[in-house]
């Protein structure tokens, strides 16, 4: 159930009916004209049966995607890049979102994690595709995963004792205005009762971005026309270390990410003059996570982890040769997390319940050395305690489902709240050709620690970024109805309602010439949409898939500083992925992908339409094709550069980004498999013993 305002109920129900009819009409057309997907039988010297492999399945409210088969001939070299080919997944400038959801979590092998998304992205970027088994999409995550909202579970292959030491080494070159170099090594080894997994990567990054802004700023009935052209350059060394060892039912893991030699420059020229803003790392920024997990043979699983994060930077702001600001920013976070889950099977029913606790200590400080200004030196403690009960079952007449309800208590200096979080996922089918799926869930999203301290960062004399100690978490309600035909085609109708939604927005002050960037709560954000996923192919050379998304977004705020806004807009996006392989055994494959999006809104603003073309090639060679060379050109025509326009009441602001996504990447991969275990390390005892 999605909570909507009364005056929108009638309109929404009409749209709902029309869209549902459209789903069934499209499904009927596909069923009648699906010759390309029927099994092709040709009578030659012997009977040859040829058919397409099914890439999508549904079970117990979970959509299972054979992602390795989808990206087999794509120039993707790691799991993060492979995720971009999931139906409905969008990579929005480094942030992964899933159409039809308002929040998305990622986990690996079903194991709960407190790792921030950006840190998890880095880990997946360094993990080879060969380790991937499948991907599970859950629009409503069961409570046992200890996340709220939508979830993507990345299931890895388990190493087998007889495989020996397997892994790969990678060298990569990127050029997006500046050159970036990286290298990595991943390896795994398994014996009878234990396995070990190691990964390491090192990169030297050097990025570039340019933004033009035009601000028609009204103060005291006088309009000031202000422009600015800012170039941003960032560089650092980045180390990533991953190690995990599994011994029978126990698993120990460590994830570390260290950034050093950090220097972020911005150079701006405009109405107020020339500015140079420099952020320097005074010590390496580090993230360390240590985790332990135990899974019993009788339905109990428990785990705990500890996370330490540290960052220490300085800011120097110059106007010409004159230094305007010198400040120090420091953050230290210690977080402790533990959980326990128990499942019982009673005939055809599985009953589960669990408990989770998380405690965070954030010590942050902002000090102005020059000129003397008020900063802060705060300690922020946060506690989250939750408990849940869940059930799941399957019936012979075609219905399977999982449902849970979680009670969560959140406590910090600003909030003390109980939240009730329901979840349900259901799948119905009589035959695998026609599958229906229903999902509903709610979740709560909390702001970053740094924003709650209320600090200030100066971009120049005109623009600044303000924290917001009054920022409230938002809660979202999401529902989806999906229809999957022939385990290939999928249609999803979705509705989202987010109460107290927050996002960072620019605001032209009504009292002075200052542009303020601040994260604020809105009244709500609401989206209704339909997504279609259709794979197809022409002969045996071209394999393609198309994803189309049509939605209507509505964002409203009665308290945007001293203003209010009510922004509504239709949104359309389409993606077409194409893979060309001249013969099944050909070592070279080509890909050409295109995407288009129009109608995006953000608060009172809207974005101009965007489109881009990507192309790539992959060549496999060497003994047993152990070597791979991939080249990928993203946004070839440099057209996918967002342009934000805000024009309402007294606000008139435009921001245009340049060179955000254009990139040329060259990757060399060497896969190895050796150092076999000695004879006798694996003994077959399946026929021995008394069975007690």
N, C-alpha and C positions, 0 to 999 in steps of 0.2 A: 504494500500500500504506500502510495506517495502522497504527501500532504500538499494540497494546492489551494489557492485562494478560490472562493466560491464563484467569483465572476469568470473564472477560466475553466470550470468543470465541464460545461456544455460543449465549449469549443474543443477541448481536449478529447472528449469522448467521440466527437465527430471525426477528429483526425485519427483517433485510434481505430475506429471502424474502417475508415478508408484504407489505412495502412495494412490492416489485417487482411482485407479483401485483396489488396495488391500482392501480399505475400503468397496467398494461395493461387492467384492468377499466374504469377511468375513461376511457381512450382509446377503448375499444370503444363505450361508452355515448355518448360525444361523437360518434363517427363515425356511429352509427345515428340520432342525434337532432339532427343539425347542419343543420336546415332553414334556420335564419337565416343560415347562412354559404354556402349554395349560391347559385349565380348565378341571379338572378331574370330570366326572359325573359317579357315581356308583348307581345302583338300589338296594337298600336295602328295609327295611320296608317303608322308605320314601325317597324322592329325596334329596341327599346331594350334594351340589355344593362346590367344593374346588378350590381355585386359589391363586396365589401369589400376595402379595401386591406390587404395583408399588412404587419404591423408588425414581425415577428420573422423573421430568417433566420439560418442557421448555415453556417459555412464554415471549414475548417482549424482547428477548435477554438475558433472565435470566434463569439459570438452578436451579431448586428448588429440594432440596434433603431432603427426610424424614430421617434425621440423627437419631432421637430417635429410629426409627424402626430398623435401621442398627446396632446400638450399644446396643439394648435392653438387650441382653444376654452377652455382653462383660464386662470384668472387669474394664471398665472405670467408674470413679466415679465423674468426673467433665467435664465441657464443653471443656476445653483445651485438655484433653485426648481424648474426643470424636471426635474432629476435625481431629485427626490422621487417622480416618477411612473414611474421605471424599475421593471420587475418585480423584486421582492425587495429593493429598496433601502430602507433605514431611516435616517431622520434622528433620531438620539438626542441631543437637546439640543445640536445644533450639530455633532455628529460623525456623518459618513456611514459606514454599514456595509452590507455585502451579505450577506443570509442565505446560510448555507452556506459562509462563509469566515471566517477568523480575522484576516486583515489585508487592507487594501484600499488601493491607490494610484490616483491620478488623474493623467493626463497629457493634453496637448493636441496634436493632430495627430501623434501617435506620437513626439514629441520627448522624450527623457529629460530629467528635471528633478530638481534637488535642493531645490526649493521646499517648505518645510514645508506640511503639509496645510491648516492654518489660514490661511496666507497665500494658498494656492491657492484656498481657499473664498472669500476676499475678492475675488480677481480674477474668479472665475466669477460672483460676485454682481453685479459691475459690468458684465458682458458680456451684451448683449441676445440673446434667443432667435433673432432673425433671422439671427444669425451662425452658428447651429448647423446642421450638415448631417445628422449621425447620431451614434450612440453605439455603441461596440464594447465588449462585456462579455467579459472573459477570466478564467475561473476559475483558470487557470494561465497566467501571463504568460510569453511567450517571452523568452529571455535577452536578445535584441536590444533590448528596451525598458529594460533595466538596472533593473528592479524585481523584487522577489520576491513571491510570493503572487498574489492576485487583482488585476485591473487593469481600470479603466474608461478607455478612450481616447475623448476628446471630439474629434470631427472637425469642424472649422470649414469653412465655405464659402470657396473661394478667390475673391477679387475679380477681375473681368474688366476689361480695359482700357476697353471701351465703356460700362461702367456709370457711370463718373465718380466723383465723391465721394459716397459713401453713408454713412449713419450715423443716429444717433438721440440725442435729448436727453431726459433723464428727471428728473422731480421726484417725490419720495416722502415720504409722511408715515406714521409708525408711532406707535401708542399702545398701550403695554403698561404701564399704570399711569402712566408718564411719556411725554411726546412726544419723538419722534426725527425729525429732518429730514435729508434728503439730496438731492443732485443730482448728475447725471453727464452726460458727453458722450463718445460713441464715434463714430469715423469711420474709414473706410478708403478708400484711393485706389490705383488700379493703372494703370500704363502698360505699354508693350510688354515691357520687361525688368525692371521693378521694381514694387514695391508697398509701401505704407506703412500702418501700423495704429496708431491712437492712441486712448487711453482715459484719462479722468480722472474722479474722483468725490470729493466732499467730504461728510462727514456729521457731524452733531452728535448723539452718542448719549447716552441717559440711560436706564439700565435699573434694574429693581427685582426683588428676590427676597426671599422670607421663608422661614425654616426654624425649625421647632420640634423640639427634641430632648428626650428623656427617657432618663436614664441611671440604672439601678439598679446601683450600683457596689459590689461586695463587696470589702472590705479588712479583713483580720484577723477574718474571720467576722462582720463588722458591715456591714450593707447601708445604703448612703447613697443616698437618692433625690434626684437632681439634675435640674433642668429648666432649659431655656434657650430664649428666643425671640429670634431674631436676624434683623434686617432688613439687607439688603445693597443699597447704591445705588452705581452706577458711572456715571461720565460722562467724556467725552473728545471731542476733535476728531480725525477720522480722514481722512487724505488717501491716495488711491491713484492711482498714475501708471503707465501701461503704454505703451510705445512699441516698435515693431518695424518694421524695414525689410528687405525681401528684394530682393536684386539677383542675378538669375539663380539660381545654385545656392547663394548665400551668404545667411545670415540673421543679423541682429544684433538683439538685444532687450534691453530694460531693464524691470525691474519694481521699483517702489518703494512702500513703505507706511510712513507716518509717523503716529504717534499723539502728540498734544500735549494740554496742559492736562488731564492724567490725574489723577483723584481718585476713589478707591474707598473708600467708607465702609461700616462695619458697626456697627450698634447692637444690643447684646444686653442682655436683662434676664432674670435668673434667680436661682438659689439663691446664687450667688457675688456678686451685685450687678449694677450697671449699668456697661457697658463701651462705649467708643467706639474703634474701630480704624480708623486712617486711613492709606492708602497713597497717596502723592503722587509724581507724576513730576517729578523734579528737572531733567530734560531730556527732550526728545521721544524716545520709543522709535522706532527706525528699522530698516527692513529694506530692503536694496538688493541687487539681483541683476543682473549683466551677463552675457550669454551670446552665444556665436557658434556657428554650426552650418554645416557644408558638406556637401552631398550631390553626389556625382559621378555622371556618366552610366554608369559601369562598375561599380556595386555597392559603392562605398566611401562611408561617411558618418562624419564626425568632428565633435566638438564640445567646447567647454570653457566653463566659467562660474565666476564669482567671486561669493561672497555675503558681505555684511557685516551683522551684527546688533548693535545696541547698546541697552541698557536701563539706566536709573539711577533708582532709586526710594528713597523713605524710608518708614519705618513709625513711626507714633506710636500707642501704646496707652495709653488713659486709663481709670482706674477712677474714675467720678465726675469730680472736678476734678483728681485726682492723676495725674500722668504716670508710668506704670510702665516703659515701654520707648521708646527712640528709637534706631533702627538705620538703616543705609544698606545697600542691596543693589545691586550693580552686576554687569553681565555684558556682555562683548564677545566676539563670535565672528567669526572669519575662516575661510572655507571655500573650498577650491579643488577643482575637479572637472574631469576630462577623460576622454574615451572615444573609441574608434575601432571601427568595425564594417565587416566586409567580407562580401559575399555573392557566390557563384558559382552559375551555373545549368548543370547537367549533364543534358541531356535533360529528363526529368520531375522531376529532383531539384534542390533548392536547398540548398546547403551554406553555412553562415555561421559566422563566428568573430569574436571581439572581445576587447578589453581595456579595463578601466576602473580609474581611480585617484581616490581622494578623500582629501584631507587637511584636518583641522579643528584650529584653535587656539582654545581656550576659556579666557578669562581672567575669572574670577569672584571676587567679594569680598563678604563680609558683615562689617560692622563695627558693634559695639554702642557707641554714644556714651554711653548711659545705660540701665541701670546697667552697669558694666564686666563683660562676659561674653565668653567665648571665641567668636570667629567663625571666619572662614577667609579666606585669600587664596591661591588656587590657580591653577595653569595646567594645563590638561588637553589633551594632544595625542592625536589619534586618526587612524589611517591604515587605509584599506580598499582592498585590491587584489584584483581579480577578473579571471578569464579564462573564456571559455566556448567551446563548439562546439555548433552546432545543425544541424538538417536539417528539411526539410518537403517534402511531395510530395502529389500527388493521382493517383488511379487511376480509370480509366473505369468500373470496377464499383462505384463509390460511396464509396470510402474516401479521406479526406484527413486529414492529420495534420501536427503539428509537434512536435518534441522537442528538448530541449537538456539539457546538464549544465554546471554552473558550479562552479568552484573559487574560494573566497573566503577571503582572509586578513585577519583583523581584529586590530588592535593598539592598545592603550592601556595606561595604567598598571596596570589591573586584569586585563586579558584579553589573551591571545595565542593565537588559535585559527584553525585551518583549518576551513572548512565546505564540504561538498559538497552542492550544491543541484540536484536533478533536476527536470525538468518535462516533461509530455507533455499534448497536447491533440489529440483525434481526433474526427472527424465521419464518420458513415456514413449514407448514404441512397441508395435506388434511385429514389425520386421525391421532389419537394419536399414532398409531403404528410406524409411520415413520416421524421423525422430523429432519429438518436441521437447523443449526444455524451458523450465520456468525458474527464475532466480529472484530473490529479494533479500536485501540486507541494509543495514545502516552502519555508520562508522563515525568516529570523531577524529578530527585533525587538529594538532596543536602547533602553535607558532614556534619559530626558532628561539633558542635561549637568548641570543644576542639582541633580537628585537625587543624582548621583554625588559631589557635593562634601560632602554630609552636613550641610548647614546646618539651622537651626531657625527656624521662624516661629511666633509666639505669637498665638493667637486670643483667649484670655483667660487667667485664672489656672488654668483647668481644662484647656482644650484647646490642643494644639500640633501642628504639622506637622514631622516629622523627615525629613531626607534619609537616604540609605542607600548609603554607598560600596561595600558588599558586594553590591549588586544586580547580578544576572547577566542577560544577554540571554536571551530564550526562543526556542525553535525550534518551529515548528508544521508539521504535516503535514495536508494537506487533499486530499480526493478527492470528485468529483461524477460522477453519471451523470444525464444529462438526456435527456428525450424531448420533441420539439417536433412537434405535430400541426397540419397545415394552415397552418404558419407563423404561428399565432396562439396556440394553447394550449401550455403548457409545464409539465412536471413534472420536478423535480430532487430526487434522493436524494443526501444528502451525509453525509460523516463527517469530523470534525475531531479532531485530537489535538495538544495544545500542551504541550510539555515545559518545566518551569520557568516556567510562566505567571506574570506578575506583575500586580498591581493595587493601588491604594491602598485601605486598609481601616482602620476605627477599631478601637482596642484599649483596653479598660479595664485600667489597670495593676493588678497584683496586690499591689504594695508600697505605693502611695500613691494619692491622689486626683488622678489625671491621665488624661485621654483623649488617646491618641496616634494621630495619623493618619500612616501610613507605608506606602510601597510595598514589598511583600515578594514573594519568589518562592514559589510553591506547588510541590507535586510535579507536578501536571498539571491540565489542563482538557480535558474530552472532550465532544463533542456529536455526536449522530446525529439526522438529521431529514429531513423531506420537505416540499417546497414545491410548491404548485400555483398556476398563473396562468391565469385564464379571462376573456377579454373577451367581452362580449355586448351586444346592443342590442335595444330595443323600438321598432318602427317606425323612423322616421327622426328622431325627436325625442330619444330617450334613448340615449346611449352609455355603457356601464359596463365596468368591469373589477374582478375580485376576485382577491386574492392571499391564500392560506392557507398558514400554516407551522406544522408540528407537529414538535417536537424533544424530545430528552431530553438534559439537561445534567448533567455530573458534575464537580465540582471538589474536589480533595483536597490537604491539607497536613499533614505530620507535624511541622512546625516553625513554627507560627504563634505567635511569641513563646514562651511556655512552655506552649502548648496545641497541640492538633491538631483538625482537622475533616474531615468526609467528607460533602459536601453533594450530594444528587441531587434532580432535579425535572424533571417534564414541563413543557414550555412550549408555549403556543398563541398564535398571533397571526393576525389577519385584517384586511384592508384592503379597503374598497369605495369605488371612485371613480366618480362619476356626472357626466356632462356633459349639459346640456339646451340644445338649439338648435332653435327652432320651425320654421325653414326653412333650407335650405342657404345662402341669401343674407342671412339675418337678421344685422344688425350686433351683436346682443346675444346673449351666451351665459351660461349659469348653471352653477355646479358645486356639488355637495354631496358631501363625502367623509367617511367614517367609519373609525375604526380601533379595534382592541381588542387588548390583550396581557395575558397572565397567565402566571405561572410563571417569571419572571426570577430568576436568582440572581447573587450577587456574593460570592465567597469563602464564608464561613459564613452569609451573610445572604440574604434573599429579599425581593422587592418585592411589594407588593399589586397586584392587577389595575389596569390603566389603560385608559381609553377616552376618545375625543374625537370631536367633530363639527366639521368645517370647512365653510365656505360662501363662495362668491365669485361675482362677476359681472364681465364684461368687455364694454365698449362701444367699437366701432370707428367712427370718423366722420371727416369732412373729405374733401378731395379725394383720391381713390384710397385712402380710409381710412388716411390718413397719421397720424391721431391716435388714441390709445387711452387709455381710462380704465378702470382696474381697481380693484376693491375686494375685499379678502379678509379674512374674519374667521376666525382660527385658535382652536381650542379654545373654542368659543362658550360652553359651560357650565362652563368652568374646572375640568375633571375630570382633566386629564392632569398630575397633580402626584405625582411619585414618593414612595413611602413605604417606607423601608428598615427591616427588622427583623432584628436579630441576637440570637439567644437560644440559647446552648449553653454547657455547662460553667459558668464563672463570668461569662460575658458576657451582658449584658441591656441592649440599646441600641436605641432607635427614633429615626429621623429622618424628619420629614415636611416636604416642600417645598410652597410655596404660590405661585400666580401665576407659574409658570414659562413657560407656553406661550400663555396667552391674549393675543391681539394683534389689533388692527385696523389694516389697512394700506391706504392709498390711493395709487395710482401713476398719474401722467400721463406719457405717452410721445408724443413727436413724431418721426416718421421723415422723413428728407429724402434726396433724390437729385438732385444737380445738379452744376454745374461740370464739364460733359462735356469730355473731352479734345479737342484740336483735330483737325480732319480730317487724316489722314495719319499719325497716331501709331501706327496699326496697319496694317501692310502684309502682304498675303497673298503669301508666297513659297513656298508648298507645292509649286508646279509648277516651280520654278527650281532650277538647280544640277546638278552632275554626279553627285551621290550619293557622292562620296569623303569 
